[in-house]
Amino acid sequence: MLFVAFWCLVRARIAAYIPIMEFSEARYAEIARKLLFEPNWITLWYTELMPFWGKPPLAFWATAWSFELFGVGELSARLPSIVATLGTALLLYMLVKRQSSESQAGTSTILYLTLALVIHTAGAVITDPILTLCTTAVMTGFWLAVQHRQRRWSDVMWVALGLGLMTKGPIALIMPGLACAAWVAIRGEWRAFFTAFHWITGPALMLIVGVPWYIFAEQATPGFLEYFIVGEHFSRFTEPTWKGDPYGSVKDMPRGSVWVFLIVASAPWSLAAGILLVVPAWRQKVLLLTGDVSRDWLVYLMCWALIPAVFFTLARNVLVTYVLPAMPAVAILCGLCLTAVLSRRVIVSGATAMVVLFGAASIVGYERYYAGHKYNQRPIIRTYHEYAATDPGRLIYTGNPKFSATFYTAGDVTFTRHVGRLFYGRRETLYIAVRERWYDNLSKQYRDTCDQIARSNDISLWYCPASRIP
């Protein structure tokens, strides 16, 4: 499909263009890069001495494999998310084609790839696109097994649940599990539910795929299970100001914010579908089309689309990415509404315009905002590498560690709060990245022996050659 090829080209180009930024992207990319030097990949490492217990390893393994194949860089760091997004789109296409028609499947896929949250997260170093691939496989496997009696898909569902455990933990079971349970309860499909699956070999398959790593991880770093299960999945949900997370910051949002996230994440197509439902003439066309759609199918899509928002309604420590697993169902529902009024050509044209707009906005946004953003360390590191190629020396950052600086130097960077000590008895060339608030700590004597060679955001890079040591 030409549209998908165009989408891939634009998304990959932007992924290679935008630098790896603090915090989450740089942190996750650096954790994956560290795996390249580990004898085993059981434990993820936040720093050299501190294990990372915040997430299971599958997404980090995928990024590390990408680094192995294509080298360490922006595009290779983001490639697993692009591939996972395309995998989700393929599952969506297969599901809708089996349930409805090839034309409807193509429309739903195009809409999915151009939902605001989907096109953004497809090029980010995060775990959610792979989680969404797993949950979509669960929802696809469940429907085809229950409604179409394709029992081989039940095994796909169980494997996907195991992989979900390896991606983000028990939430990968909770989200699709609640959606499927809600559909079974609403439609009364208890008999089909209990006869469609292999209830002994299926759960065993899920446990074989998803549980061994947890056992090995607890043995390697005792305390992991208590933190991950209790802290990440209970305390984070029930305590809006939970302070047990050593890796990130609390996102204390008003209760119900997840519904705003759902609307923003599904733009622009959910807004377009909403307009169609408001205008009486268009609403009549939508109702006539959906009147021929299976009630079971519509209820299933609604459960799939709404359960993440329902589940996180009372939570305050939430992110917009929490609704990403709902986006495939949102795209299918939007497709049902839009095709009742708009032609396929109009929808494809609008989607193409969305991709072009996203690409242009990404480039303009970077040049005008992110190029000089304090979370972007690529310009400083590039200048350092240019100078160090002719006069090698250590790179030293003042202040707290920055994962993006560590990533772009392959770990060859030092962080310190004791600026003055850098010059005591030195006999080597130094490159010092100084934050503005640390600048006054450099005495005039030290500044006289160094030259400022770069400045980006609140950091200036100073070149202190050994030849100018007093």
C-alpha positions, 0 to 999 in steps of 0.5 A: 500500500502506497500510503503505508510506504509513505507513512514509513518513509516520513516516520523513519526520517523524522525518527532519524532527524530528532535527537534522543531527548531527556528524560524517558527516551534517553534513559530507555535508549541508554539502558538498552545500549548498556545491554550490549556490554552485559554477559546476560540480559536478565538485569537492566541497569539504570546506572552501573551500580543501580538496577532498573526495576521500572519495566520488564525487558522486552522493549529494551531487548528489542532496542538492543537488538536494533543496536546490534543490527544497525548500530547505535543511533536515533533511528535504530533506537526508535525502530522497534516502536515503528515496527511494533506500530506497523505490526499493530496496523497489520493485525488491525487490518487482518481483524477488520478484513475478516469481520467486515471487508477489505475496503473497511480494513484499509480505511481503519488501518490508515486512520490508525496510523494517523491518530495523533498519539499513534504517529507520535509514539511510533517514533519514540523510545518507549515501551507502549507501542510494543505493549499495544502490539501485544494487547491488539494481538490479544483482542484479535485472538480473542475475537477470532477464537470466540466469534469465528471459531478459529481456535489457533488464534486462542494460542496467539492470544495466550502467547501475546499475554505472555509477551505483554507480561514481558513488556509492561507487566500485569497491566498487559493482562488487566487491560484486554482482560477487562475489555473481553470480560465486559463484552462477555458479560454484556452480550452473555457469551459465556458458553462461547467464552468457555469453549473457545480456548484451551484452558490448560495448555493456553495459560501454561503457554502464557506462563512459559513465555512470561514468567521465567524472566521474573524469577531470574530477575528476582534471583539476580537482584532481590527486591525486584518483585516487591518493587515492581508488583506492589510499587509500580502496579499498586502504589503508583495507582492508589497514591498520586504522590507516590515517592517510591519511584527512583527513576522518574517523577510523579504525574499528579493529574486531576482525576478523570484526566485520562478521558481528556487524554483519550480525546487528544490521543485519538485526534483528528479522526475522533473529532471528525467522527463526532462532528458527523454524529452531531449534524443530523443529516450525516448522523442518519447516514452513520446510523443507517450504515452501523445498523447493518453492523453486528451488535456483538462487534460494536459492543466489542469495539466499545469495550476495547476503546473505553476500558483503559479510560474507565480503568484509569478514571480514578487514578491521578498518576497517569500519562497520555500513553496509557490510552494507546492500547485503545487506539486500534478500536478507536480507529475502527469505530472512526472508520465506521462513521467516516465511511458512511459520509466520506469517500475513500479518496477523501479519507486517504487524502486527509490522512496523507495531509496529516502525515505531511503536516506531522513531518513539517511540524516535527522539523519546524518544532525541532528547529525553533524549539528543540534544537536549543532545548535543555534536554537536547545534548546532541549539539554539545556532544557533536562539537566535543567529538569534532575537537576530540578527533584532533586533541583527545581529552575527557568530557566532563559535565557539571551537575547531575548525570544526563542520560542523553550525554551518556548515550551520545558518548557511549558512556565516555563522560564524567559528571561532577559537582566539584568543578574546581578540582578538575584543574588540580594537578591536571596534565591532560586536555579537558572538555568541560560542559558547564551549566550556567549556574556553575559558570561562576565556580570556574575561577578567572584563572581557569577560564583563561586557560580554556576557550568556549567552543560551543553553546546550546541551551543552558550549557557551554562547552569549554576546551581546555588544552593541555598545551595551556596548562600553567 
